[in-house]
Amino acid sequence: MGQAVTRQVAMGQAVTAEAVMAEAVMAEAVTGPRMTGCHVGERRVAGQWSPALARAAAVVALAAFGAGAAVAAEPTGIWYDHTGRGAVEITNCGSALCGRVVWLRDAGNRSACGLQIIGNVRPAKDGAWDGGWIYDPDKDAKYSVEITPIGTRTLKVVGYMGSKLLSETMMWRRAPADLKRCHV
């Protein structure tokens, strides 16, 4: 498995840190710990890594520093919200991002289909997008928003009022691209 992950990185394919670390953990679980050096109880004294963990660390470092642009996650796409009751498609709207409701679990709530709930979100630092707004239909209120992709499957959405000290953080998960959409 380790050779396959390394080969994917060498070929320029995106490999998540989660996949690499999962491989290392699985290798350790199947074969048992293979660290070299002296152990005192569960503490490692010599500080050498097993081959699986060393390989995982090398691939993560390569992905983070050598191929950063290739593995950078994008906030665009379809995302299930934190409640699981709806999905929002985030798209590029000029130089900013916007998002509209494209799926609802409750068929009786179709009036929200197509509703824009994210707008004017612009690139910030460290892969985050900020400066825009998010609409909460449950509270009929707009808040400032910062969104940050966490890998390719999770989107951290922080709604705040003026200061991020007064904020709520929600984790959205990526929906399948072929999700059956509601119709306006």
C-alpha positions in Angstrom: 0.0 0.0 0.0 2.8 2.5 0.8 4.3 2.1 -2.6 0.9 2.9 -4.2 0.5 6.1 -2.2 4.1 7.2 -3.0 3.5 6.4 -6.7 0.4 8.5 -6.7 2.2 11.5 -5.3 5.1 11.1 -7.8 2.6 11.0 -10.6 1.1 14.3 -9.4 -2.2 12.8 -8.1 -3.7 14.3 -5.0 -3.3 12.2 -1.8 -4.8 13.3 1.4 -2.9 13.3 4.7 -5.8 11.2 6.1 -5.2 8.5 3.6 -1.5 8.3 4.3 -1.9 8.3 8.0 -4.6 5.7 7.8 -2.3 3.5 5.8 0.4 3.9 8.4 -2.0 3.1 11.2 -3.3 0.0 9.3 0.3 -1.2 8.7 1.0 -0.8 12.4 -2.2 -2.6 13.4 -1.6 -5.6 11.1 2.1 -6.1 11.7 2.5 -4.6 15.2 4.8 -1.7 16.2 8.1 -1.8 14.4 9.9 1.1 16.0 13.6 0.6 16.6 15.4 1.7 19.7 14.8 1.2 23.4 11.2 1.4 24.8 10.4 2.1 28.4 6.8 1.0 28.9 4.9 2.8 26.1 7.4 5.7 25.9 9.8 5.7 23.0 13.3 6.6 24.1 15.4 6.3 21.0 12.9 8.3 18.9 13.2 6.4 15.7 10.0 5.8 13.6 8.8 2.6 12.1 9.2 2.4 8.3 5.4 2.8 7.8 5.2 6.0 9.9 8.4 7.3 8.3 6.9 6.8 4.9 3.7 8.4 5.9 5.5 11.4 7.3 7.6 11.7 4.1 4.5 11.6 1.9 2.6 14.1 4.0 5.6 16.5 3.9 5.8 16.1 0.1 2.1 16.8 -0.3 2.2 19.8 2.1 5.4 21.4 0.7 6.2 20.0 -2.7 2.8 19.7 -4.2 0.7 22.1 -2.2 -1.2 23.6 -5.0 -2.1 20.1 -6.4 -3.7 19.0 -3.2 -5.3 22.3 -2.1 -9.0 21.8 -1.5 -11.6 24.0 -3.1 -14.7 25.3 -1.3 -16.7 25.0 -4.5 -19.1 22.1 -4.9 -22.1 20.7 -3.2 -22.1 20.5 0.6 -24.5 19.0 3.1 -25.1 21.6 5.9 -24.3 20.8 9.5 -27.9 19.7 10.2 -28.1 17.3 7.3 -31.5 18.9 6.3 -30.1 20.6 3.2 -27.3 20.9 0.7 -25.8 24.1 -0.7 -23.9 24.4 -4.0 -21.0 26.9 -3.6 -19.9 28.4 -6.9 -17.6 31.2 -8.2 -19.5 34.4 -8.6 -16.9 36.6 -10.3 -14.0 37.0 -7.8 -16.2 35.9 -4.9 -18.1 32.8 -3.8 -21.8 32.4 -3.5 -24.1 29.5 -2.5 -27.6 28.4 -3.1 -29.8 25.7 -1.6 -30.0 22.8 -4.1 -31.3 19.9 -2.0 -33.7 19.6 0.9 -34.5 16.5 3.0 -38.0 17.8 3.7 -40.1 17.9 0.6 -42.6 20.2 2.3 -39.9 22.9 2.6 -39.5 23.5 -1.2 -39.8 27.3 -0.9 -36.2 27.4 0.3 -35.0 25.6 -2.9 -32.8 28.0 -4.9 -32.5 30.4 -2.0 -29.1 32.2 -1.9 -27.6 31.7 1.6 -24.0 32.6 1.0 -22.7 35.6 -0.8 -19.6 37.8 -1.5 -17.1 35.5 0.2 -13.6 36.4 -0.9 -10.2 34.7 -0.7 -8.4 35.4 2.5 -5.2 33.9 3.9 -4.2 30.2 4.5 -6.9 28.8 2.2 -9.7 30.5 4.0 -12.5 32.6 2.4 -13.9 35.5 4.4 -15.7 38.8 4.2 -19.0 37.6 2.9 -22.3 36.7 4.5 -24.4 33.6 5.3 -28.2 33.6 5.8 -29.7 31.4 8.5 -33.2 30.6 7.3 -34.1 29.1 10.8 -33.4 32.5 12.4 -34.2 34.7 9.4 -30.8 36.4 10.0 -27.6 37.2 8.1 -24.2 36.8 9.6 -20.6 37.4 8.4 -19.0 34.1 7.3 -15.6 32.5 6.9 -15.3 29.2 5.1 -12.2 27.0 5.1 -11.8 23.6 3.3 -10.5 20.9 5.6 -9.2 18.3 3.2 -11.5 17.5 0.2 -14.5 16.2 2.2 -15.1 18.8 4.9 -15.8 22.5 5.0 -15.5 24.5 8.1 -18.2 27.3 8.2 -17.8 30.0 10.8 -20.8 32.4 11.1 -20.0 35.5 13.2 -21.4 38.9 14.2 -18.8 41.6 13.8 -16.1 39.7 15.7 -15.1 36.1 15.5 -15.3 36.0 19.3 -19.0 35.9 18.8 -19.2 33.0 16.3 -20.6 29.6 15.7 -18.6 26.9 13.9 -20.3 24.3 11.7 -18.7 21.5 9.8 -20.3 20.7 6.4 -19.5 17.6 4.4 -19.2 17.2 0.7 -22.3 15.8 -1.0 -22.1 13.6 -4.1 -21.9 15.5 -7.4 -24.9 13.5 -8.7 -27.2 14.5 -5.7 -30.8 14.8 -6.9 -31.5 18.5 -6.8 -34.7 20.2 -5.8 -36.4 22.4 -8.4 -37.3 26.0 -8.0 
